Amino acid sequence: MTATEDAAVAISDSRLHGRVALVTGAAGNVGSALIGALSAAGADVAVAYHSGREAAEQLAADVRATGRRALAIPADLRDADAAERLVDAVAEKLGAVDILVANAGAGVPRSWQQVGAAEFDEALAVNLRAPYLMARRVLPLMIDRSWGRILFVSSLAAWVGGPFGPDYSASKAALHGLTHYFAGPASRHGVTVNVLAPALVGEHSVAMMDEETARAYTAAIPVGRLGKTDELAAFAVAILENGYLTNKVLTIDGGMLPR
């Protein structure tokens, strides 16, 4: 096979057309942008949500109107059994999951004094345990088919803390370790595992803060504005399309963290 033919195969292999993508937290602002970008790239999509049923069902209907397959499916990821049930439900209705985007996250602005055992455990359940259990469920079939993509959505808070509490920062940082654990063994089977770590993206990201705090955090972004959800979604799809990119923590933060 020539170098040109090798390149053609690599490009063809990177396309997402016909792949089944599961996105958690999909009814939210970032999640809906991810769903839109994935379906535009040719993927069939499972819109997993905890709240926002109407929005999730409308999003799935909008995707189906474009000719792609889509379904909205509820999951309370605080429940230890929900993650694997979600993967199995998607496999039953759309086919085995080719692309997992663990985007759901639990976090509210609060100080360490406000975070006790219950709050910490809930953040770990949604932000870390559920992504782990979903990855554990999808990996065997990805390996069997020699193709798969896992993308954990972390946060700049994993490095710099921030207003969303120690539970949020710690659980997001732990996703980086989870990625490094899975990526090496999975890579030889055509499966990539990466982390996308955004800073503040979309107006909703500062909506829960008081006005002074929101203004201060926005002012700290070197590009001078919040990120846009479509910018994040486009970057996510680029990561998922690339079969040579794995074991990476990739920031999208307007220049806040030089690395």
N, C-alpha and C positions, 0 to 999 in steps of 0.2 A: 504494500500500500504506500502511495506517495505521500509526501508531506502535505500536499494540497488536499488529498483525500482524507488524511488524518484530521486536518482542520475542519473539513466539511462534516465529518462524523461528529467531532466535538461540538460544533455549533448545533447540529441536529439534536444531539443528546441533551443539550442544555435547555431546550425549549420545554415549556410547561404544558403544551397543548395536550388535552385529554387526561392530564394528571388529576388526581383527587386531592384537594387541599382541605385540611381542617384548621380553622382559625378560631381560637377561643377569645372571649371578650369581643366578639365580632359585631355586636350591635352598637358599640360605642363609636366615638369619633375616629379614633385611630383604626379600630377594627373594621369599620365600614370602608375606610380608605384602602385597607389591605385587601378586603374582599373585592372591591372594584378593580384594583390593580391586578390581582391574581386572575380574575375572570377575563379581564382584557388581554392577559397573556395566554389565555386559552385553557385555564384550569377549570375544572368543576369544583364547586366550593360547598363546604358545610359551615353554616353560620351558627356557631355555638354561642349561647348567651345564658346569662343568669337572670337578668332583668331586661326590660325593654322588648317584650315579646312582639309587639306590633311593629316596632322598628326592624327587628330581625326578620320577621316574615315578609315585610315590604322589601327589604334588601334582597332576600332570596328571590322574591317575585321579579324584581328588577333584573337580576342576573339571568333568570330563566327567559325573560323577554329578549335577551341578547342571543339566545340559542344555546347557552351553557346550562348544564345541570346544576341545581342548587337546592339546598334544604336548610331550614332553620330548625335547630334542635336545642332544647333547654338542658342545662347542666349546672348544678350547684357544686362547684369544685371544693367547697368546704367539706363536703362529704367524701370520705376516703375512697369509697367505691365508685364515685361518679366519673372519675377520669377514664377508667377502663371501660365502663359502660358506654361512655360517649364515643370512644374509639370504635367499639364493637357496633354501635348503632349506625355510625357513619359507614362502616364497612358493609353492613347489611343493606343499606339503602343506596349507596353510591359506589361501593367498591372499596378495596383496601386503601388505607391512607398512604399516599405517596409523599405528601408535603404536610408537615405539622408546624404550625406557627402558634406557639404558646404565648399569647398576647394578654390574656386576662391577668389583671393585677388588683390586689386589695391594698389600698393605702389612703389615708386621710391625714391632713395636716395635724400634727400633735407632737408634743415634746416627750422625752423619755420618761418624765414623771407621770405621764398619762398612759404609758404602755406597760400593762401588767402581763401576767401569764396568758390570760385569755386572748388579749389583743395580739400578743406575739405569736401564739399558736395559730390563730386564724390567718395571719399574714403568711406564715410558713406554709399552711395548708394550701392556700390558693396560689401563692407566688412561687413556691418551690416544690412541694410534694406533688401537686397535680401535674406540673410539667414533667417531673421525673417519671411518674407513673404512666403518663401518656407516651413518653419517649420509650419507656420499657415495653409498652404494648405494641407500638408500631415498628420497632426496630427489627424483630425477627422476620417479618414479611418483607420489609425493605431490603434486608440482607439477602433473603431468598431470591428477590427479583433483581438484585444488583443495581438498585436505584432507589434513592430516597433523599429527602431534605428535611432537616430539623432546624428550626430557627426559634430560639428563645428570645423573648423581648425583655430586656433588663432595663436599666436606667442609669443616668449619670450619677444618681444618688448612691450607686454602689461604690463610688470613689469619694464623693464629696459630701455625703450626708444630705442635708437639705431639710425642708419643712415637713416631710411626710413620715418622720419618725424612725427610730432605730430598727423597728421590726421590718419596715419597708426596705431600708438600705441594706440590712443584713440578708434578707431573703433574695434581693436582686443580685447582690454580690455572690451569693451561693450558686446562682445559675451559671456563673463563669466557671466555677470549679466543676459543675456538672457537665458543661460543654467539653472541658479538657479531658474529663474521664471518658466520655462516650466517643469523642471524635477520632482518636487514634485507632481503636479496634474497628470502628465502623468504616473508616476511610478506604480500606482495602477492598471493601464490598460495594463501592460506588455510592456510599451514603455520606453526605456532608452534615456537619453539626456546627452551628455558629450562633453567636449572640449579637443582637442589634440593641445598642444602648443609647437611646435618645435623651436629650435634655428636654426642656419644655417645648411641647409641640401642640399647637392649637390653643384657641382661647380657653377651652375647657380646662386646660392644664393649670391655669391660675385662678379659675373661677371659685375654687374652694378657699382661696387665701384671702386675707384682708387686703384692702387696696394698697396699703403701704408696702406690704410684703411682696405682693405681686409686681408692683412697680420696681422694687429693688432687684428682684430676681430677673426680670426682663432686662433691666438696665445692665446687668452683668454679662449679658450675651454679646460677644464681640461684634457679631453682624448687626446688632441693634434691633432685633425683633425676635418674636417667637417663631419656631419652626412651623411649617405647614404640613398637614397630614398627608397631602399628596406627595410631598418631598420624601417623607419617611417611607411611604408605600412604594414609591419608585425604587428607592434604595433597597428595600426588602426584596423586591422582585429580582433586582440585579444580583443580589446575593444568592437567591434561590435558583437562578438560572445558571450559575457558575459551578460546574462540577469539580473545579480545581481549587476552590476556596473553601477551606475547612479549618476548624479548631481556632477560630478567630473571634475576638470581641471587638466589634466595629461600632464606633461612636458616630452619632449624627447630632451635633450639639451647637452649631453656629460658632465653633471655634473656642468653646469654653475650656476644653481639656486638651492641651497640646500633648500629643503622644504619637 
